[in-house]
Structure formats: C-alpha cells, structure tokens
Amino acid sequence: MSRSNTNRGSASQSTSARSKSKHSARVAAQTSLDAQLHADFENPGGQFDYSASSLPSSSARPRQVSAYLRTVQRGQHIQPFGCLLAVHSDSLAVLAYSENAPEMLDFMPHAVPSMEKLSEAPIPLGSDVRSLFRSQSASALQKAASFPQVSLINPILVHSRSSGKPFYAILHRIDVGLVIDLEPVNPSDVPVTAAGALKSYKLAAKAISRLQSLPSGNISLLCDVLAKEVRDLTGYDRVMTYKFHEDEHGEVIAECKRSDLEPYLGLHYPATDIPQASRFLFMKNKVRIICDCNAPPVKVIQDEKLGQPISLCGSTLRAPHGCHAQYMANMGSIASLVMSVTINEEEEEQANKAGPSSEQQNQSNTNYNRRKLWGLVVCHHTTPRFVPFPLRYACEFLLQVFGIQLNKELELAVQAKERNILRTQTLLCDMLLRDAPIGIFTQSPNVMDLVKCDGAALFYKNQLWLLGSTPDEMQIKNLVSWLNEFHDSSTGLSTDSLMEAGYPNASALGDIVCGMAAIKISNNGFIFWFRSHTAKEIQWGGAKHEPSDKDEDGRKMHPRSSFKAFLEVVKWRSVSWEDVEMDAIHSLQLILRGSLKEDKHVANINSNEERDNKLKTIVKASSNSSGDDKRIEGLDELRTVTNEMVRLIETANVPILAVDSAGNVNGWNSKAADVTGLPVHEAVGTPFLNLVVDESVEDAKRIISLALQGKEEKNVEIKLKTFNHLIHNGPVILVINACCSRDITDKLVGVCFIAQDITMEKTIMDKYTKIQGDYVSIVRNPSQLIPPIFIIDESGSCLEWNESMQKLSGFRREDAVGRLLIGEVFTLHSFGCRLKDHNTLTKLNILVNSALSGQEVEKLIFGFYTVSGKYVEALLTVNKRVNSDGEITGALCFLHVASPEMTHALNVQKLAEQAANNSLKELVHVRQEVRKPLKGMMFMRSLMEESDFNEEQRGIFKKNVLCQEQLAKILDDLDLESIEQGYMELNTVEFNLATTLNTVLMQGMSLSQERRIPLEHDWPREISSVSLYGDNLRLQQILADFLNCTLQFSHPNDGPVLLRVIPTREQIGTGVQIIHLEFRIIHPAPGVPEALIQEMFQHSERVSREGLGLYINQKIVKLMNGTVHYQREAERAAFVVLVEFPLVQPKGKRVIR
C-alpha cells in the first residue's frame, strides 16, 4: 500500500522513524519561515505581513536562518528588572556585564568624576567578581562555581559589597564560563537563604499533592487543575495549558482566567506563533519570564577577546526580540510567564524489541533518554508583573511533577490503543464469517466501525455500496480509474489530502472528501474510507486579516492575521490516517483477498453437486456448532485466565497467596514459601487463619469478609507464622492488598493477596523507635542484617551514611556527610552517586520533600550508579524524624537492594564493559605500532629538507610533509570526548590555502584511480596567493575525510567528483579582514546513504566506522565555528562546509573581492 506525499514512509518503516522524519522536516521548514518573518519585521523599509508566515513560499536563506538563530540565542540584551554578570568558571574573572549592573550593585560614582576616572569602567573586565560582594556572598559564589549541577542550588542569596542590597544570584553554565543573573530581593519578602530546591518545593507542596491525588485516565482534568494551581501560585490574569499538535500548531486545552477577559479555551494557533528557536530554548530553560514587554532592553558589555556574543539561552533575564514584544502588546499582554512541559520521547522500535534482558542491558543508557516538548503553560498579565525566582522555581517543580503524571496518562492511552487493536482484530474475524465483501457494508458492525471516518464505499463487480458521506457513483468510478492508472503497482493508497496526492478532480469533491484510504481487494474491486476536511472541527483563534490594519510604521502587524492564512492551507486536508488504523485496514485487505480467492476456487469446482454439498456442509457446520463454539470459546477464555494467574503467582518476586470462599488456601507461590518456610504442598488446603499470628486474626477475617462482598482492602499489615527451619525467626510482617477472585459468571469465589515483605524494615524501625537516643549503634553497625541507611536534616543535608550504604554505593561516609543529598550526593553528573535520569531526580526530590513536610509517602523504586559505575536498583523508604516536641528534624531513608536477577544482569553488563576496555587497549596498541614507521618517515623528511629540489619537487615534498603532520595529529586524538564536548584546542598558524587544498586532493587521488572516478577541482586563481590564520591540519583532515567518503560511495560511470571553493572577503574593523570559505564536494546522485548522514549528526553506540568518522569531522567543523551539511538534488549531491579564517594580507598582495 502506498502513501501520498502527506503520509510519507513505506509500510516497513517503524512508526517512530516515520514520525521523526516528518517532525524533522516540519521543524526545518518552520524554522526557515520563522527566520523570514523575523527578517521582514526587522526590515525598516519593508512591509511586514504576519499572515504570509504560514505560506510555504515564505522561506529564508540558510545565512538568514543562521543570523536569526544567532539573534535569538545571543541577542546581547537583557530585561531591566535584573542585571547580569558572566565570569570565568575557575578564576571567576568578569567576562561580561550588563550596562545596568554598576548602578544596581551601587558601584556608580555619586560625585562628578575626574577626567582620569572617566576612562575606568565601574566593573572592569577581568576583575574578580567576588570583589563586588560581601565576604559571605563571595564564598557562596566560589562554592557554587565548583558545584557540578549548579541549578540545584539556585537561588543563592548575595549582598552587594557597597550597599548591602540583597540579590538572588541564579547561576548557569555556558561555553565560556558561568552566567550570574542577579534579581533584587523585595524587602517585604523573606529571603530564601539555603537549599533553594527544598524551599521552593514547599511553596508548591499543596499543588503537587492535588495533582498526585487526581484519578488517572483524564488528561483534561489534569490540565485544568494545573492551570488553576499555577494561577493560584502566581496571580496572573490568565493561565493556559497549551498543547502542541503533530503538525506543530498549538491548542489551548485548559484555561483559568480573570472573569472579564475573553476566553481562549479551545482556540488553535498556527505554528509560527511559537517559533522553533523559542521551542529549542524552552528545552534548555524551562521557565521564561517577561516582566514588561514595553521596557527598553539593557545591553550586555563583554570582553572583546570573546569570539562571539555570550549565549543567553539559559538566562532568566534574556530580553524578548522585537517581534515577540510586539506580538504580546497586540494581544493586550504586557507581562508573561511561560513554562515548558516535556515528556519522554520513547524509541518505539527499541521498546518493541526489548525483552527482560535487553531492558537490563539498556539501563546504563537511560540517562540519555530524549525529551520532547509536549506543550507549555502560558501565563498572561495585562500590566507589568514580576514573580520572584523561588516562586518560579516552585512552578518549575510543579511542572516536573505534571510531566511525570502526564507520562503516566499517555502510557494509559497507549494501553487503550493496544486494547483497541485487539477489538479491531476481533471485529476483523467477525467480518470474515459473514458474506464478504458485501456483508461488511450491509450488516452491523460494518467497515465504518473499523476506523474513524465520515463515509465508506465498496466498488465490486461493477456495483457500488455506500455508507455515510461519500462522493457520488460517477466520482467514485473516476477515483477507481485514477487508482488503476497511476497506482496500479500498489495495493492501495492513503492520504490526508487528495489534492496534494495529485488527484485532478479533488476540488470537485468539495469539503465532503479531502482524505481517503483505499484498498484493492480484487482485479477491479476497491474499498474506500473517506474523511472530510478538518477546518470544520478546529476553532482558530482570531478574526479575518484586514490588509488595511497597519501600525504607525506602516508594517502590517496583527498576530491574528495569520489564522486565516493557516485555514487556507488546511482547507483541503483531513485528519491524518494513523499507523494503527492503516494496519487494521491492511489486515482487512489480506483477509478479504484470501476469502475472495477461496470463493473463486469454490466457484470453479467442476461438479455442481459436489459444490452444493460442500457449501451445504459448510453452512450446516456453522449453524449447528454455534452453541458449542461459544462454550469452547468460554472454556478457552477460562483456561487462558487460569494459566495467566498460575504464571503470575509462580514467577512473582513478592509473596502472593489466594484463599477460597471457605477460607482455605488455594494459592501459595514460591516467594510466600521462602519467607514463611512453609512449602506449597503443605500450605494449599490449610485454613488461612491457622497461618496467621493471633494478633492479626481479626484483620485477616475482616479482609476476607469484605473481599467476598466485593470490597478490596489495601495496605493492610498482617503477621504470618513461620515454619520448619524459619520457626525461630519470629513472624513475617506483610503489607497486603486484597484482590477479589471471580469465576466466569462473575461470582465471587475467593480473594487473592499480593504482599510486600517488610519484616526487616519493620524490625529495624521498631528498634529505632525504642532506642531513638542511641540510633548510631544501629545505623553504623557493620552487620549485613542492617540495610543501607542514610539520614538527612530538615534542609536536605546528609547527616548519616551507614556502613551498608558505603559498601553498596562505594561513596565514603566522610564524603557524603555535610553535603546536600540531592545535588551533591545523588547527582546527574560524575561526582557522587549518579542517578540514571532526570525523572529519577524529580521523583527523589518529591519523596524526600514530602517526608520533610510531614506527609506519609510511598516507597520508590530507585536506581543509581555507584562510584565504580555499577547500576543499582532498590526500593527506597523515607520516614520523617521528629524531636521530643514533635517538630520534623529530617528524614530516615532505607534502601531495599535489588533482586539476584538484577545483580546477574549487572554482571553481564560489566563483562560487556570489560570487552569494550579490551578493544580500547587493542586500539592503543595499533596507535603505538603506527607511530614507529611514522617516526621513520619524519626522520627521512628531516634528511631531505636540505636537498636541492626544483619548484615542482618542493611542492610535492611539502604536500608529503603536511600529510605526515596530519597523521601525527590524528594519532594524538586520544580524547575524543574533548572533540565531542567542544573543548579541544585548535592550533593557529599561518598557512597557504592552495597548498592545503592540493594536499587534500593528493589524499583522494589513490582512491580516485582505484575506483576510476575523475577527481576535479574548481577555485579562483587568487587562491594560490591567499594566506590565512588557523588550524590548517584540521581543515585538511576534514576535507580529506569528506572527499574520501564521497569517492567511496560514487560510481565510476556517473561522472566526476568536484572540489569547489567559493571565497568571500569581509572587512572587520580597521585592518582586519575575514575570508568566508564555502567548500563544496560535488558528486553524482544518489551519493552518500542517508543512514550515514544521520550518523554524522547523531552519535550512538551502534554507529558504523564511516559514520563515526563523519560525526567526528562534523564536531571539528563546529569547533572551527563552521557548519557542515549534506545537500541532495535530483542529479547531484554535495557536502557543503562553511568556515571562516582571518586573512594574512602582506603589502602589495591582491585580495579576493
């Protein structure tokens, strides 16, 4: 079955791969539109038409896109409600500051300065930032600079040295150091002085509790409650929950507002309203505040030695660009607070393939689970409004909890979709038993129950059957003719736009039919499903655009003017066909094609009598066996349920037991036998109350009695007796959940108990309660019976880290005690115990803070990496600690270590890591062996340098020398991480560009001759006289690698490979010139496989050798402040590398223009 342009991707492609490809294409196209919109807005002499931003023709050039992204991320301006300092990470030397920083920090001179002091900056670049603050504040900043995950300790309370004015310092890391955003503290507020994350949690504790208490299965309710809680916390006039759809446009799905404001609930907004660059920033900085869109921005002054403006992506003060500020003003919103909602982006293929073993093997990679932007929480205010950082941090924390809850709801939706698949399969089987294919149109259920549609049609043996809204008979016959003529090689077609699929009569169908799915069931038989256009189902936010609506500058700037344009785009498009729907349609096609073949076979039976007898036999068997079939089906269902229950009970790693209506045990799994010492054969048939300790008998009676009435008790503690070799250990303490057992008639026949053994935890907690004043003797006991324990105080600092915890984690007690548990002990970085992902950090935060606020908390399945890199999964229990006055003084935390199966899986993982280390040793050995002949070559070079060569020989010798130096540099690249992370140092030497290019060509000549592919070059003559400053060997390396990759995937008879160089000169200041170089390695199509191009930008463990080389070269280009991309056209393809170098311009030399 083929798909049109609007539903690209073959049937063999996975859903995730297909959706990723569509998403990437949409993002690239939308970013270009965003850049064009921004350029038009900034053009003082042009006409700015916001409505044109939705049209495909409104796209920007690559250079324009780069300039736009640079403006958004490195805009050099901040909002005036705070000031900014950028410092070096180690020395804390000032690299940049905002123009208002001296005044805010009270470092501006109040008297008239002398002429000598006028030239001195109030905050000199290069000065120590600690000198601007009081000693205690300076110490706090110094400590924060060494903190690996600095965001966890934000905000830091600091005081100006000159005036003592308090500020919240909000720190984040950038490529050149640290950015410190300083926000003044309102004197009426109580400053947050320590453990910012813990304090902020308490502000949102009630809201978090309300979110967590909501029933599952209702995303709409979850979003409504979120909007209300955020408005109660922040006080904005309007709070909206905004969801992004698959095509990037947004919808307001929940709203809480001031009663006099116009409602936005249910409105849809085009994708350009929230540009892709802004969405990228929301992934980096989860909360974005704009206090006053009309306030003039403040410029950032920075050290001229910095190669480019500092990145403001993570700054809380980053100023909005002019287009967005105007957009807000036009909507009547002066202030805004926007928070991102991110969810896990699961790899569907991996999830489908992963069994228990692969899941364990992949645990080490879960830290790199990708996140995607699901939507936003948008707050608007009609007057300027400032929300202090602790409250914004509390909102961010609330949004993290919402993201976790949303993930659960989406998982439930996936499960519902899976159930729908099962329902569809049953429906297909039911259809097969009828008079196919006509019966599935004339009986109920019919084909319209299979997938959501507005109409369906069957064209079979030149007859037509119609259901719902469909084209007329002649129009359907035209569709059949079109399919036979243009899609005869496929078995069907699906599209959400017949117009874009190329159907010439699409406009004649009107709004009734825009999307269609069609399958071929015989030589000239088709089944059609039709969908109408989506515009009637979507309420767009905005009125019609009036061309006369202009502002004072003559620009057409009305945000809502884009909505009419967007409606025109989607006018001929229906709701897309989901992969699950197409799978169901394709299954029906296979069933019908098979059924029709059987009918044809029956019709060709020579003997009419034999045929009649055969048909009668079939009808008779079907008629007489219907009752038996139902009974057999019921028995099969009962057997399936029984087998599943037995499997569940036998394989569970928790105690599971079952009791019948008479009170006798009829289920007892191996785990129950392990904890009680009573074998299965002895337990089954025994009255359950005989196994219960006397003090728990009444509880057991109550649970069984209620279960037989249909009421299921949860989290009830009971004690069971122990037997045989465990009889002297005392009772087993279980927390049980009761589940009613029913037969196939839905009659209650017993109760099943799913239990959790808390004997060890309960025993230790009882002892701890009795000897509370001397807990150290228990906590620090080296006995193996003592589980891993750690204790924190009310501010989240670690007070205790017992012997078992040291052995488990490898983290020493003296390193743990006194540090913040979340952020310094358990982190997302290499120091301490590294957590597997950000979700685990959030859940740990919630659990600890809930206990510290006095709430009863549930256990948490908790995973982290030990100091040695081993992954540990355990069950974490957190209990509050109180003093004699009942005040909470901290929390006591227990870890129940993982099962032996998990330990075995970790051992397998360790063996894999050892194999990787062995491979690394082999690589080191090969490097050493290659160096030996290289040293010999370099020695010969030194001997030949004094030889009397002519000009041609000396040129060849020079190229050979450059190849040797390139090889030596590559062998020195032991630390690939420095390349990947972007902190590898580049050399800066003077070099001749032509010599470098000729050396690159020389490295490709051998492969060129071997594969019989002509190698050509094209660059201006003036190149031979161009000398540049930069790392010539790295440039030589990347160009040679891209050239060899091109030759490897080119074919001899398709044409030559061409290295083209396009130089452009730019004057920077006085006497400084820059050469912009565009290298194009052009070759015949199809060129390099798309999979390798993807590997060039996305590194993974399974990357190919060629893909790894491309990935490293792409990173080197990025280090050189350049870009590389791969361009495909119909007849040819090309690697395009853009870099720039300072030009060496000796006097009298000609410069390229």
ABEGO torsion letter per residue (X at the ends): XBBBAABBEBAABBAAAAAAAAAAAAAAAAAAAAAAAAAAAABAABBBBAAAAABAABBBBAAAAAAAAAAAABAGBBBAABBBBBBBAAAGBBABBBAAAAAAAGABBABBBBAAAAABBABBBGBBAAAABBAAAAAAAAAAAABABAAAAOBBBBBBAAAGBBBBBBBBBBAAEBBBBBBBBBAABBBBABGAAAAAAAAAAAAAAAAAABBBGBAAAAAAAAAAAAAAAAGBABBBBBBBBAAGBBBBABBBBBAABBBABGBBBBAAABBAAAAAAAAABABBBBABAABBBBBBBBBAABABBBBAAABAABBBBAAAAAAAAAAGBABBBBBBBBBBBBBAAAAAABBAAAAAAAAAAAAABBBBBABBBBBBBABBBBBBAAAAAAAAAAAAAAAAAAAAAAAAAAAAAAAAAAAAAAAAAAAAABBOAAAAAABOBBAAAABBBABBBBBBGGBBBBBEBBBBAAAAAAAAAAAAAAAAABAEBBBABAAAAGBAAAAAAEAABABBBBBBABAABBBBBBBBBAAAABBBBEBBBBAABBBAAGBBBBAAAAAAAAAAAAAABBBBBBAAAAAAAAAAAAAAAAAAAAAAAAAABABAAAAAAAAAAAAAAAAAAAAAAAAAAAAAAAAAAAAAAAAAAAABABBBBBBBAAGBBABBBAAAAAAAGBBAAAABGBBAAAABBAAAAAAAAAAAAAAAAGBBBBGBBBBBBBBEAAAAAEBBBBBBBBBBBBBAAGBBAEBBBBBBBAAAAAAAAAAAAAAAAAAAAAAABABAABBBBBBBBAAGBBABBBAAAAAAAGBBAAAABGBBABGAABBABABEBBBABAAAAAAAAAAAAAAAAGBBBBBBBBBBBBAAGBBBBBBBBBBBBBBAAGBBAEBBBBBBBBBAAAAAAAAAAAAAAAAAAAAAAAAAAAAAAAAAAAAAAAAAAAAAAABBBBAAAAAAAAAAAAAAAAAAAAAABABAAAAAAGABBBBBBBBBAAAAAAAAAAAAAAAAAAAGBBBBBBBBAAAAABBBBEBAAAAAAAAAAAAAAAAAABBAAAEBBBBBBBBBBBBBEBGBBBBBBBBBBBBBOAEBBAAAAAAAABBBAABBAAAAAAAAAAAAAAAAGBBBBBBBBAABBBBBBBBBBBBBBBBGBBBBX
